[in-house]
Amino acid sequence: MTGIMQSNQNKIQKLFIITLAFSAFSSAVWAQDSIESASQNTKEEQQSSVQSTLENTSITRNYTITLGYPHDSRVIANAGVALNKAGYDLYFQLVYPKLPGLLQKITAPVWTTFWTFNFTLWPHEMGHWVRANQAGGDFLITQYQFPVPVAKMVQPPWGATPLQEALMSSGGFEINNLMRRQTEMDFYKHGYAYGDELAHSFIQSIFFPMYSVLFTPADPENPETWSNAYGDPTQYTKIIFEHYSGRPSVANNEVDPEQAKMYKEFFWVNLATILLDPMLYQSAAGFGMDMALYETRRPWRLGNETFSWMYSLQFNPGALGYEIIFLNHVKIKERKFAFYGKWGRPFKNYGAGILYPQIFTMGKFSMGSSLEVWEQDFYGQGISLSVIPAFEIVPGYQLLADVSWKTQGYILGRRLEEGPEFLLHLAISF
């Protein structure tokens, strides 16, 4: 198994280095072709354009800093989104303006590729750590190597339940889904997003199939695939299959046909969900936007100023198998809210929810709420209720709380157990 892990590590290293080299080379060629026209624009003019965009009263740069229990997936995901933005701002505000034109064109794609990769990978790894610690275990980085570390899962001393095992394996993809959802919710809430936010969202959307095809490609008909179970998609599918069927994935050196079928189903359903999601194509546009000039894009909506709507789809591997989340963004005049329905298998998993971030406003104070209900195998019927008070401290700084209580059951990024949860957010706009 060590040999397989090392082989895949080498593949990932080569892939990442080739991506960086290609980005730098293609940008250098483009820069050389356009160097004369680029030189006509002074650094002062570029900075003026950036400041003009950021100072526009309707378009600001938005950060959310979240505090909460350390082993909360939402804290990790929100930190991943914020730190990804911070890396872009540090480079394009402080470093980029001081570089000569050709060097700008070379270093920008290298930096953005490096930064987006790391704030996809490291929050993903932290997702495993969160779910392992919730179960009483741990997730340890045993070797730091570029660009992907080597890690191992430490089971709790008393053993994890199959549901906990599934989440320990899929916790990384949960974080990717949470980061993508956070960007999407902000996109529709604010009515715009910057190129770096959309590009980051795009990578989160495709991370599951990218992981399956590029990082740990597997032959589901090969018994060694399931004996080693190397890589999150393979390991996760094995856990779900053996829990659902009550049979081993390999017997007498032969793969259970239903196991191979389930692996293929997870991959193709995930791919179909991604391709049918309008957010995929909106976020892909981020790669063509000029991040140095902080260009923005507005979300697609069907309707008019009185009523408009748009949907998105999300594939999430969770405790009960995969689930398809059908999320709807609605705007009625100036009121915005979202609601979703979900369906999952192989275990029964139905659910619905609504988020109304601003039910009423009174001066600097506002109140929002969310409600989620479900019916699931092992947990039966369940409910989660949140209240979201918000207070504007000074212009550009808003303090929000998310106080919630839920019964037992699985919701993306939430604990399985019944009980209260609390998050504190500082929303900054400039």
N, C-alpha and C positions, 0 to 999 in steps of 0.2 A: 504493500500500500504506500510505503514511503516513496518508492520509485515512481508510482503514478502521481503522487502529490508533487514531487519535484519536477516531473515532466510537464504537468499543467502549470506550475509556477513559471517555468521557463517559457512556455507558450504565452502566458499573460505578460511577462516582461518584454518579450519580443514584440507583441502586439502593441503595447503601450509606447515603446520606443519608436516603432515604425509610425505610429499615429503622430507623435510629437515631431518626428523628422519630416513627415509629409506636410504637416501644418506649417512648419517653419519654411520649408522649401517652396511650397505653393504661394505662400504669402510674400516671400522674397521676390519671386518672379513677378507677381502682380505689382509689387511695390516698384520694381525696376522699370516696368512698362509705364507706370504712371508717376514717376518721380518728379517730372517737370511740372505737371499740373498740381501735384501735392505741395510742391515748394511754394506755390503762389499763396497758399493759405498759411499765414503765420500762426505760431503757437498761441499768440494772444487772441487771434480770431477764434481758434478752436476752443480755448478756455472760455471765451465770451459766449460761444454757442452752448457749451455745457452749462454754464451758469444760468443762461437764459432759460434753458429747459428746466433746470432744477428749481428755479425761482418762480416758475409759472404757478399761479395760485391754485390751479386745478390739478397739476401734475407734480407730485412730490415723491421723494424716495422714502419708502416705508420699511421700518424695522420693527419686529416684535421680539422682545426678550422675555423668555418664559422661565418662571421659577416654580418648582414643585418637588415632589418626591423624586429622588435621583433615579429610582428604578421605574420610571414612567416613560413609556415609549414616546409620548407626545412632547416631553421636555427635550428628548434627544432629537426628534424630528424638527422641532421649531429651531433648535440651536443649529442644526445642519443648514436650514434655509437661511438663517441670519448670517452665519459665518460664510456661506457661499457669496452672499451679497457683499459682505465686508471685504473679502479678498478682491473682488472686482473694483470696489470703491478705492481701496488702498492703491491698487495698481493704476487705475485710470485717472484718479485725482492727484496722486503724489508722484508716481514714477513716470507714467506715459508722457506727460507734458514736457518733461526734462530730456527726453530722448530725441535724437535726430530722426527724420522721417523714415528712412529705410529701416532703422533699428526698431522703430515703433511697429512697423508692419511685420517684422520677424518675431519680436518678443510677445506681441499681443496674443496670437493664437497659441503660442507655447504656454504662456501663463494661464490663459483661460482653460485650455485643455487640462493642464496639470491641476488647476484649482478645482474645476468641476469634477474631475475624476476622483480626487481625494475627498470631496464633500458629497460624493455618492458612496464611495467605499467605506470610509470610516464611520459615518452614521449607520450604514448597513451592519458593520461588525458590532457596533454598540447595541444594535437591536438584538443580536444574539445574547449579548451580556445582560441586557435588561430582562429578557424572558428567562434566562438561566437563573438569575438572582431571584426573580419572583418565585421560582420553583424551589429555591433553597440550594441551588448549585452555583456554578460559576462558568465564565467563558474567559480563557486565558490566552493572551498573545505570547506564544512560545518563542517566536523568532521574528524580529523586525527585518524585513528585506524589501527592496524596492522592486516593483511598486506595491506588491500585495504581501501582507504579513502571513505567517503560519500560526494557526491558532488551534486550540483544542477545547472541547466541551467537557465540563466537569459535572457529572450527575450528582444530585443531592444524595446524602448518605442513605436515606430511606428509600431512594428510588423515585423517579418521576412517573406520574400517570401518563398514559398515552396522549392525553390532551395536552399536558405540559410538554411532553417530548416534541409533539408537532409544533408547538409554538417556539420552543428552543431552537428548532431547525429553521422555521420560517420567520423568526423575529427580524432578520435582516431585511427581508422583502416587505415586512410590515412597515418598517421605517421608510423604505423607498416609497411605498404607497402613501404614507402619511405626509412626507415632504411634497409629493406631487399634489396631494389633495390640498395642503395648506396654500401652495402657490395658486392652485385653481380657485380656491375660495377667495383669496386676496384679489385675483384677477377680476372676478365678477363683482366683488364688493367695491373695489376702487374704480373699476371701469377701465383699467389699463394695466400693462405690465411692461417692464424693461426687457431687453433682449437676453441679458444674463439669467433673469428669473425664468423665462420661457425655455431657454436652452437647458437649464438645470432640470426643469420639469420634464422635458422630453426624455432625458437620460433615465429619469426615474421610471417613466412609462415603459421603456423597452428593456429594463434591467433584467427581468425574469427570463425572457427568451434569449437575450444577449448572453446571460450567464450560462444558459443551457447549451447554446450553440458554440460560443467562443471560449468560455472559461473551462467548462467541464462537459464536453460532448460525450454522450453515452449511448450505447447500443442496448435498448431495453430487452432484447432477446438474448443477450449474453449473460450467463450466470454470474460472471465476475463483476458485472455492473452492480448487482445487488449484494454480493458478498462484501465488496469494498464500500459501496454506497458513498463514494467520494463526491462532494459537491452538494450544495443546498437543495437543488431541485430533485436529485436522485434520492438523497437521504429523506427528504420530506415525503416524497411519494411512497417510499417504502414504509415509513411509519404509518401513514394514513391507510395504506392497503392492508397491512398486517393487523391493524386495529379493527378495520371495517370487516375484513373477511374472516379473521381468526385463523388464517393460514400463513405459513411462511412464504416469503416471496420466491424462494428457491427450495426445491425438494428433489432429492436424487439427482442433483446437478442439472436440473431442468427448471427454467423459469416458469412460474405460474402464468399462463396466458393472460389472465385477468390483470396481473401486475403490469405486464408489458402494455396492455391496452390502456390501463389507467395513466401510465406515464405519457403515452401519446395523447390521450385526451387532455391532460393538464396542459401540455404544450400547445396544442392546436386551439383549444378554447381560449387560452391566454392570448395567442396571436390574433384570433378573430376579434376578441374584445378590444384589443389595442387598435386594430385597423378600423373598427366601427366607431371609435371614439373621436369626436370632433376636436377634443383638446389636443390630441396627438398632432394634428396638422397645424393648429394654432401655435403650439409650442415649438414645432419644427421651424417656424418662421423666425424664431429667435436667433438662429444661426446666421441668417442673412441680414440682421440688423447691425447698425454701426454702434457698438457698445461704447466706443470712445465718446460719441456724441449723445449717449443716453437716449437713443430712440425708443419710442414706446409703441405698443400695439393695443388696439381695443378689442374686446371679446366679441365673438359672433353672438347675435341675438336675433331671434325671429319675432317680428311684431313691430310695434310702434312706441311712441313716447308714453302712451297710456298703459299698454301691456306688452311685455316681451318675455321670451323664454328661450332657453337652450339647455341641452342635456349633455351628460358625459357618462362614460362607462369605465369601470375599474375592475380588474381581476385581482383578487386578494387571496393568497394561500393562508388559511387560518387554522384554528384548532379542530374544525370539523370537516376539513377538506377545503377546496376552493369555493369562493363565493363571487358572484357577479353583482356589482353594485351599480344601480341605475340612478344617477344623481341629476336632479333638475334645479336649474337656477331661474328664479322668477323675479321679474321687476314689475310692480304695479305703481305707476307714477314714480314717486321717489322712494317707495318702499321696496326693499330687497329681502328675499328669504330663499331658502333652499330646502328641498325634501328629497328623500330617496326611498327606494325599495330594493330589497336584495333577495337573492335565491342562491342556495349552495348545495353541493353534493361532494362526496357520496352520502355523508350523514345529513339528516334533515336540518335545514337552516333557512328559515324565512324571517324577514324582518323589514321594518320601515322606520323612518324617522323624519323629523322636521327641525330645522334650525331657523330661528327668527332672531337675528342679532340685535335688533333695535325695536322692541315692541312699543316703547314710548320714550320720549325725551322731555326733560324738564331742566332747562338751563344747561349747565355743564354735566348734568347727570343723565344717564340713560339706562335702560334695563332690557336685556335680551333673555332668551330661553331656548332650550332644545329638549325634545322628547323623542325617545327611541323605544320601540317594542319589538319582541321577537318570539319565535317558537322554534326550539331546537332540541335535537336529541340530547339526552343526558340532563338537560336543564329545564325542559318544558317551556312554559311561557314566562317571559321576563320583561322588565321595564327599566329604563334609565331616565332620570329627569335632572336637568341642569338649569341653574339660574346664572345669568351673566351680567352683573352690574358693571358699569363703566363710569369713570369720572375724569373729566379733562382737568389736569393739574394746571397747566398753562398751555397756550396755543402750541400745538405740535407734540405735546406729551399727554398721553392718556393712560390711566391705570385701569385695568380690567381684572376681574376675578371670574373663575369658572368653578362654581360650587355644585357638585353633583352627587347623586346617590344612585346605585344600581343594584339589581338583584343578580343572582348567579347567571352567567351566560357569556357568550363571546361577542365582543364588538371590536372592530379594528382598533388596535392600540390601547385597549383598556384591559384591566385586570379581569381574570375569570371570576374572582370571588365577589360575594355581596359586600357592599359597604360604601362609605363616603369617599370622595376624591376631591382634591382641591388643586387648582392652578392659579398662579398670579402672573399677569402679563403686563409689560410696559410697552405700549405702542408709541413709536417715535416717528414723526414725519418731518422732513426738512427739504 
